[in-house]
């Protein structure tokens, strides 16, 4: 078992995975920009929802804010040794 | 046709019979039979109130069947089947009994038509669930179980005092819409009593403290029943209570920040549980038909995908004995099926199209959008991204991918795989064909999740958030996993209680020391000396004070008979003791 190579042990598989991932993202960007042309008006409750790129930017930024908030604000405040309560 | 019995009864009777079945194959069959029989029993009870028992001047109603209680009843049966299959290998009778008592009391709460029987089942929930924690039989689980029990006992008392005041002021024990009433303390106490089981912020630590200490199989039951019965109770009694919107939004947002830095994956999922219940609480707070349906369908979906996630991490723990990110990693190699099930659970909770949260969480967010609640909408979208982070990516990534821990455990046992398979099937089935779920929802509303806008925007949101994960990971700024714990609101009662104990011991200790000094060390010696030679003793003191008077002769004639001074001193001590005691 020791020397056995599994799927992601091979760098080409990892590369292929990311190529597909970035490919899907690129297609999504195109769909998002061309949305009014293909499907017509977006059904939205708020104006900004129809802006092209809004959801992409929001998702990316929100994710980074969350991770940074957890890493740089909460962790310094809350982190203790595992035996803190013992 | 046999007459049906109250919905909770099959579980409770079944639970009590489990220890009497010796043959292990028969026991497994019996365990599986209980929820099936119970379900058949349930669908044979017609709509309306049944099993009405007179009690004092009131009427207890053990089966109030309407669409709201039924959908919770259905999902509780389904998750019992899944969790029981997952736990079939467990030999410990106590765990099975506790699970069925717990499940039965969840059904009891769900179908209770009056506040008294609701309260009794509410307490029974605590008893059943605490045994699922204690049966892990570690020192940590014992301690966590006690903290959990204390918390729920206090919560139960708050609820009970609310119920008693409410019944006193209204004269009715019917469990129906209550709503917060200005100046009516009872309605607030019941509200908070429900809130403790619902894991509201600050009232939440019992979830993240105790759940990760429970047994591998017990946590599946735990994740399904307590918080969801509380969601049901809130949906029944407090729909459209606007404060719930902000309580829910706080739950959805704060818990996930903890989940990001938490190391123990079962604790990550416990934070995730709070986060998801937050969405439901928001839905109940908005209170429109769409929002209520969203909250209820999300409760159904959450029970399934949270069970699936807990089961996959439980399977990892069963095989490796570990549940911390720092100890795990790379397990996709030898546990591929568990890994796939975990990813299905992760995709479902994140709300990818074709997976279950896509058709339920979106109802709540749409309801916020339709109500024009801008801030709430942004908070919920932020929380949706956070769900993807901690449950959608973190849980599968750190368990099954990430660094290679070198562990090469076997694939999960077949009963666990079957249980995960059933849960995964329902996650995808509901996500792809939401029609059957929607038809069970209590409020009439038209909602179509599969619009082009919704599919495209959700996919973009989730995949670009995933892109952020890739960037952060490759840039080396993603917070590394650490062997550490994170302080939470339970600090106040874990350290706070220590403080109280320390202060009380210090104060009481110094009083005791003073008393000890006076009554045990000094006084008896003086009294003994005094009683031996009362007069000369006094004379000696006198002598000490008036040194100049010169020595006085000590003679034996001054000694009293022995009995008298003893009597005097005992009487003296008794009087002092009386004074002290009074």
Boltz contact constraints between the chains, C-beta under 6 A:
constraints:
  - contact:
      token1: [A, 6]
      token2: [B, 333]
      max_distance: 6.0
  - contact:
      token1: [A, 25]
      token2: [B, 463]
      max_distance: 6.0
  - contact:
      token1: [A, 28]
      token2: [B, 460]
      max_distance: 6.0
  - contact:
      token1: [A, 31]
      token2: [B, 456]
      max_distance: 6.0
  - contact:
      token1: [A, 32]
      token2: [B, 460]
      max_distance: 6.0
  - contact:
      token1: [A, 39]
      token2: [B, 452]
      max_distance: 6.0
  - contact:
      token1: [A, 42]
      token2: [B, 453]
      max_distance: 6.0
  - contact:
      token1: [A, 43]
      token2: [B, 451]
      max_distance: 6.0
  - contact:
      token1: [A, 43]
      token2: [B, 453]
      max_distance: 6.0
  - contact:
      token1: [A, 45]
      token2: [B, 369]
      max_distance: 6.0
  - contact:
      token1: [A, 45]
      token2: [B, 370]
      max_distance: 6.0
  - contact:
      token1: [A, 55]
      token2: [B, 457]
      max_distance: 6.0
  - contact:
      token1: [A, 55]
      token2: [B, 460]
      max_distance: 6.0
  - contact:
      token1: [A, 55]
      token2: [B, 461]
      max_distance: 6.0
  - contact:
      token1: [A, 56]
      token2: [B, 460]
      max_distance: 6.0
  - contact:
      token1: [A, 56]
      token2: [B, 464]
      max_distance: 6.0
  - contact:
      token1: [A, 59]
      token2: [B, 385]
      max_distance: 6.0
  - contact:
      token1: [A, 59]
      token2: [B, 461]
      max_distance: 6.0
  - contact:
      token1: [A, 59]
      token2: [B, 464]
      max_distance: 6.0
  - contact:
      token1: [A, 59]
      token2: [B, 465]
      max_distance: 6.0
  - contact:
      token1: [A, 60]
      token2: [B, 464]
      max_distance: 6.0
  - contact:
      token1: [A, 60]
      token2: [B, 468]
      max_distance: 6.0
  - contact:
      token1: [A, 62]
      token2: [B, 382]
      max_distance: 6.0
  - contact:
      token1: [A, 62]
      token2: [B, 385]
      max_distance: 6.0
  - contact:
      token1: [A, 63]
      token2: [B, 385]
      max_distance: 6.0
  - contact:
      token1: [A, 63]
      token2: [B, 465]
      max_distance: 6.0
  - contact:
      token1: [A, 63]
      token2: [B, 468]
      max_distance: 6.0
  - contact:
      token1: [A, 64]
      token2: [B, 468]
      max_distance: 6.0
  - contact:
      token1: [A, 66]
      token2: [B, 386]
      max_distance: 6.0
  - contact:
      token1: [A, 66]
      token2: [B, 389]
      max_distance: 6.0
  - contact:
      token1: [A, 67]
      token2: [B, 472]
      max_distance: 6.0
  - contact:
      token1: [A, 69]
      token2: [B, 257]
      max_distance: 6.0
  - contact:
      token1: [A, 70]
      token2: [B, 257]
      max_distance: 6.0
  - contact:
      token1: [A, 70]
      token2: [B, 260]
      max_distance: 6.0
  - contact:
      token1: [A, 70]
      token2: [B, 261]
      max_distance: 6.0
  - contact:
      token1: [A, 71]
      token2: [B, 479]
      max_distance: 6.0
  - contact:
      token1: [A, 74]
      token2: [B, 257]
      max_distance: 6.0
  - contact:
      token1: [A, 75]
      token2: [B, 261]
      max_distance: 6.0
  - contact:
      token1: [A, 78]
      token2: [B, 486]
      max_distance: 6.0
  - contact:
      token1: [A, 78]
      token2: [B, 487]
      max_distance: 6.0
  - contact:
      token1: [A, 79]
      token2: [B, 484]
      max_distance: 6.0
  - contact:
      token1: [A, 79]
      token2: [B, 486]
      max_distance: 6.0
  - contact:
      token1: [A, 80]
      token2: [B, 485]
      max_distance: 6.0
  - contact:
      token1: [A, 80]
      token2: [B, 487]
      max_distance: 6.0
  - contact:
      token1: [A, 82]
      token2: [B, 483]
      max_distance: 6.0
  - contact:
      token1: [A, 82]
      token2: [B, 485]
      max_distance: 6.0
  - contact:
      token1: [A, 84]
      token2: [B, 485]
      max_distance: 6.0
  - contact:
      token1: [A, 85]
      token2: [B, 494]
      max_distance: 6.0
